[in-house]
Amino acid sequence: MQESEQRARKFYAEPISLDSNAFVKMMVLDSCFIVELLHKSTMKNLRGPNDCIFLLDHIKLDTRHDLMLFENQLPFFIVMQLFNMTSDDSDSLDNLIGMLYCFFLLITLGKLLPTPFENPSEVFQHFLTDIKHLLAENPREDNIKHLLGLLHYCCCYEFQSMVSQRNAVRINGSSLKSATELQEAGIKFTKIERPNLFDIRFVNGTMEIPALVVQDSTETFLRNIIAYEQYLPDNSRNYFTAYHNFMDSLVNTSEDVEILTHHGIIRNLLGDNEVVAAMINKLGNSIVVAYVGYEEVYNNVNKHCKVKWNLWLAILRRKYFNNPWALISFLAAVVLLLLTVLQTIFSIHPVGKYN
């Protein structure tokens, strides 16, 4: 670990005040804890009868929370080096990622977005293939800075093919109306069953959005991974920031959350729509959005809203077709109007009377 000290120090944004011995001790203790935690997460025989982390769910949740903190990361190559010392298997990277997946990624992603795979091993193989592909493209370990960076790589792997491929665009503020305003403009919302959280589309006047599960851990997950993206190079595609900016545009009030919940787009496990709206809005504080991501969706939605005919139809549906009685009243009014017109015509030109 002492041989890796100088390389590890370069991973931190600011100089570390610890002396050499204290810094190395911190690296050893933290990495040993992570490696032991990962082994115990998959091998129950290693757990003692009084292992508080695995006996108490809230301790396990708190531990995972600490591992996700952006300011609490350990260089990934340090964890990898120590993990290699505990395994004689040539596929130690597979084992490390597998353990991370079981303890950290599966719990986080599985609850954030319901997986389309019925077989958990199929989920892992899908994930592992993606990570290996990324490592093949970026063979140096430094391209994965830490555990949070590994999670970010996994989540964002397929995002690039699902959003606009144009160059990054800087925007000023939100360029999309709220869910309430869009619904009033005649746009429909539907939950779409897709494996990727980011795969949002606008098709024939309908916004197709995968379901987002909002629970206690959602804010921590999004806040830390968005914070990580804020420190990536300027030419990076900040996919989670773009996704949050899109959702933040849709959600301004609890009424917006109600609309998205009604259509299954938000699975609200917090119970209170106001709490969900506040969480989504607060996540955008002090965040720089340099990459729109959904440029095509934004443009098509805004074009749709500018067509007056779409707006008139939306007003007609909302006022007269929103329930059966309103529809019956509207049709009765139309029939009455037609009968009045016919009566007027016949009174002016009676049937059978010729001049």
N, C-alpha and C positions, 0 to 999 in steps of 0.2 A: 504493500500500500504506500510505503514511503517513496518507492520509485515512481508512483503515479501521482504524487502530490502536486507537482507543478502543472501537469496537464489538467488535473481536476480543478485547481484554482482558477484556471482560465475560463471555466464554464460559468463563473459567477460574474454578474454585472459590475459589482463593486469589490474592491479589495477586501479579503477576509482578515479580520484583526487577530485571529487566533495564531499562536506560534506553531511551528512545524509539528511538534508532538501532539498538541491539542487538536490541530486540524486532522492529522492522521487518525487519532483516536476517534474523532467524530465520524470520519469516513468508515472506519472499521465497525463501530457499534451500529450505525444506521444501516449499513449494507448488510451486516449479519442479521439484524432484526428483520429486514425485508426478505432476505433469502430464507430464513427460518419460517417466517410467516407464510411464504409461498409454498414451502414444502408441506407445512401442516395443513394448508388449505386443501391439498389434494390427497394427503396420506394421513388418515385419521389415527393410525396406530402411533404416530409421532406425538400426538397430543396427550398431555398429562390429564389426570382426573380433575384437576383444579385449574385448568387452562382458562383464564377469565375471558380471553379474546373470543374463543370459540364456544364457551358456555353461555355467554350473555350476548344477545343479538345487538344491543345498543352499543356495546364495546366494539363489536365487529364493524358496525356502521361508522362509529367515530374514527376507528383506525383507517377505514377506507377513505373517509373524509380527509384525514390528515395526509394520506398518500396523494390526494388529488390537489392539495393546495399548491398554487403556482409558486409561492415563495418558499416552499418546503421540499423542493425537489433535490434529488441526488443524481450526479452524472450517471447516465445509463451504463457507460463502459465499466464503471466501478462495480455496479451490481452484477454485470455480466462476468467480470473477472472472478468475483467471489463465488458466483453460482457455478462457474466452470470447475472450481476446486471441489465442489460437492458432487460432481457427476463424472463418471467415466464414459458416458454415452457420447458418441460423436455428434449426435443431434441435440446437444445441450441447448442450442437456441430454440429448437422446437419445444423442449421441455419447459424452458423459462417462459416462453410466450404462452404455452398451454396453462401454466400455473397462474400467470397474470390474468389470462382469460377467465379462468374459473373463479378466482377471488375478486377480481377487479372489473374486468371488461364485461363479462357475461351479466353480472348483477346490474351494472350501470346501464349498458345498452339494452339489455333484455327488458328493463323496466321503463327506460326512456322511450323505446320504440318496440312494440311487439314484433318478434321475429317471424318471418314467413316460413321458417324451416321447422318442421316437426321433430326432426332428429337432432339433438344437441351436438352429436359428433359431426354432423353435416355443417352446422353453424361454425364449429371450430375449424374445420378444414377450409371453409370459405374464408374465414378470417386469416388463418395461417398462410394460405396461398397469397392473399393480398399483401401481407407483411413481407413475405419472402420476395415478392415481386418488387416491393419498394426498396428492400435492402439490396436487391440485384441492381436496381437503378442507381442506388446511392450506397455503394459497398462500404464506405467508411462508417464506423460506428458513430462518429460524431454527428452524423446526419440525424440520428435519433438522440436527442439531448438527454431525455429523462423519461420517466414513466408517463407523465402527462403528454409529452410529445409523441410517445408510442401510441397512446390512445387517439390522439389527434390524427396521426397518419392513418390509422385503421378506419376511423369514421369518415375521413375525407377522401379516401382512395377513389371511390366511384363518382364523387360529386362533380368532378370536372367535366365528365361526359354528359351531365344532366342539366347543366346551366349554359348560359350564353358563352360562346367561345371568343367573344370580342375582347379587346384589351380592357384592362381595368379602367373603371370610370369613377371619377370623383363626383359625389353628389352633395348637395346642401340640404340637409333635413330630409323629411319623408316625402316621397313622390307618389305615394299610393294612399287612397282613401281608406277609412276604417271599414270594418266588416259591415257595420250598420249602414254606412253611406253607400257601400257597394251593393248591398242587398236592395236598397231603395232605388239604385240605378238599374236594377234588373239582373244583377249578377247572382248566380246560384253558387252554392258551396256544396262540395261532396267529399267524403273521406275516400281516399283511394288506397287500395291494398298494394303497396310497393315496399320492397325490402329496404329502401334508402329513405331516411328522414328528409333529405333535401330535394327529393324528386317532386317538385311542385310545377304544375302546368295549368295553362288557361286554354280550354277547348270549348268552342261553340258557346261562349257565354257562361261557362261553368269553371269555377276555380277548383282544381283537383289537388288536394293536399293530404299527405299521409298523416296518420294520427300521432299526436304528441301527448305522451303521458306526463302529467304534471303532478308531482308528489314532493315529499319533503326534500329529497336529494336532488331534485331537478335544478334548483337555483344554484346549488354548490357546483354541480357539474358544468352548467353553462357559464357561470361567472368565471370559473378558473380557466376553462378552455378558451373563452373569449379573451381573457387577460393574456393568455399565452400567445394568441394570435396578434395582439397589439404590439408585441415585441419581435415579430417576424420581419424579415426584410421587406422593403417597400413594394417589391415586385411579387410578393406572395399573394396567393388567392386565399383570403381570409373567409373561409366557407361558413364557419359557425357565426361569425359576425354578420355576414350577408343574410344567413337564415334568420338570425334574431332580428335584424333590421326589417326584414319582410314581415315577421310576426308582430313586431312592435308597431308597424304601420297599420296592421289589421286591428290591433287591440288598443283602444284608448280608454274604454270604460267596461264596466261589468256587463253591460248590454252586448258588447262585442264578444265577450267571452261566452255569454249565453248562446249567441248565434252559432259560434264555432263548436260549442259543446253539444248543442242540439243536433248538429250534423255529424257528430262523432269525430271531428277534427282535433278537438282537445278532450282528453280524458281527465277530468278534474277529480283527483283523489284528495285534494285539499278541502273540498266542500264548498268554499266561499268563492264566488266568481270575482268579487272585489279584490280578494287576496291574490288571485291569479293575475288579474289585470295589473295590480301594483307591482308584482314580481317582474312581469315582462317589461313594464315601463322602466323600472329602476335599473334593470340590467343594461339599459342603453345609456346611462349617465356616464359622461366623460369618455365615451367610446368614439373613436374615429372610424367612420365607414368609408374605406377607400375603394372597396370592390362591391359593386351592386350585385353581381351574380345572376339575378333574375331580370336582366334588362329586357329581354323579349316579353316576359310576363307583364312587367310594369307597362311597357309600351302598348301592348295589346289591350290590357285592362283599361288604360286611360283613353285609348281610341274608342273603345266600346262605350265608355261613360260620356263621351262627347257627342255621340249620335243621339239626336233628340228623339227619334222614333223609339229607341230602346228605353229612354227615360219616360216617355209617355206610356208605353206598354207597362212599365214597372208601376207607375202611379195607378194605372187602371187595375192592374192585378191586386195591388195593395188595398185600394179603396173599395173595389167592387167584387173581387174574386177571392178574397182572403178566407171566406167561409161560405157554406151553402146558402145561408139566408141572404147574405149580401148579393150572391149571384142571382138568386131568385128575384130579389128586389130590383136588381139591375135589368133583368130580362123583362120583368113586369113593366118597368118604366119604359123600356124600348117598345114593347107591344102597345102600351097605352099611347105612346107618341105616334106610332104608326097608325093606330085606329083614329086618333085625332086628325092626322093628316088626311086619311082617307075620307073621314066624315066631312072635312072642309072641302075636299075636292068634289064630293058628291053633292054637297049643298050648293056649290057654285054651278056644277054641271050635273043636274039630276039624270039618272039613268032613264033612257027612253024619250027624253025631251030634246027636240031638234029645233034649231033656229032656221 
